[in-house]
């Protein structure tokens, strides 16, 4: 493996995923729920942006000025293509962390984000990143960082080690990482078939190996097969970040803020008896067997008064992003699946069912007299947002300034969707983030942009593109053979798209 990769998988590109926790606009609801003063939001940086989907959507959909780097030049090239298409001015490089950190032309940042980086790099690179944060994150600035966590990885870590070593030692030279990944998974299967004592002591390992077979090989290569791979305890992370003067703020995962779906009453009581926050977080990880943390850290943590917290929470705007009828009154937490109270959630959802942005204060007024207090409303909002049913909304001035950038980026992405299905997200100036839009739906939007008004016309447009590329649709796992079958299926999908998805896309100012 060539030296510039530093042991990181580079012979296969990273997935074209979008990670909404990287959206700095999400910070507001999490911080306000935790009673913390809000940071500024003017300059931001993403370290290790992969294909650059997240950083470009956030650069286009907000008024924040973004910088970032990813050492893989192919990925950086794609990211720069998106930045050019949107006109966002995002400054995206292909430099390694140490080279990027030495640059003298970078501003100080209100926000620095790393998703899926920390656990897969060397201690040397971690030192570089911490020093960069120390020097470049402003006072009151926020770090978002995600990482593999112990104890959640404790049982599977030895199996990961065996698979990575197999790929390194036994993998066929010149056949690429995908072949080595497949070979390692096959070997793990054969190893488990011998019924080793390790798997008998850790029965969940076999189930996790089985699930690996179904996962994207690009993801697996980057998740499991890098030279450096180090899950760590929360206390170790706190020790790493201490030289940068960072304090733990709160989880970026909204559902983590809701103890009722994650912790028993006894567990909550025990945590309540622990005054030290860092130790409390480590004990909580043990309780929920935490495998992956997504956290906010802040340089200079400041508490809000209860009055300021309540007033600012009521000003927070939100929008429903799936049809009201499709919201399940269930949610999954560490304790398993929990049923949501219809007496609380139905009125809240009904107040948002028209997809118009509303503040929590407006929702509170609309459900007045139904026996729902503000604490219950706030918990419902956190649960619904954590489940992906709601999104935070930025102010109207920011929406107006971002609209042209998102239009340009979305036009570029829908044009690409004619030929591939890599990027299945479009940018919303309303939420400052992404909304999932599959390839066929992007084709329908492209047809609308060309003046086609009827779902049947959108379907014909999409089928013409697919047919020219020798592609057919799948239905119930079967390839549709005839033109009539393909067109009929596309008409059905376009009709449903018009009825259920277009109102949301219009509300999010994507369509």
Buried (B, 14 or more C-beta within 10 A) or exposed (E): EEEEBBBBBBEBBBBBBBBBBBBBBBBBBBBBBBBBBBBBBBBBBBBBBBBBBBBBBBBBBBBBBBBBBBBBBEBBBBBBBBBBBBEBEBBBBBBBBBEBBEEEEBBEBBBBBBBBBBBBBBEEBBBBBBBBBBEBBBEBBBBBBBBBBBBBBEBBBEBBEBBBEBBEEEBEEEEBBBBBBBBBBEBBBEBBEEEEEBBEEBEEBBEBBEEBEEEEBBBBBBBBBBBBBBBBBBBBBBEBBEEBBBBBBBBBBBBBBBBBBBBEEEBBEBBEEBEEEBBBBBBBBBBBBBBBBBBBBBBBBEEBEEEBBBEBBBEBBBBBBBBBEEBEEEBEBBBEEBEBEEEBBBBBBEBBEEBEBBBBBBBBEBBEEEEBEBEBBBBBBBBBBBBEBBBBBBEEEBBEEBBEBBBBBBBBBBEBBBEEEBBBBBBBBBBBBBBEBBBBBBBBBBBBBEEBEEBBBBBBBBBEBBEEEEEBBEBEEEEBEEEEBBBBBBBEBBBEBBEEBBBBBEBBBBB
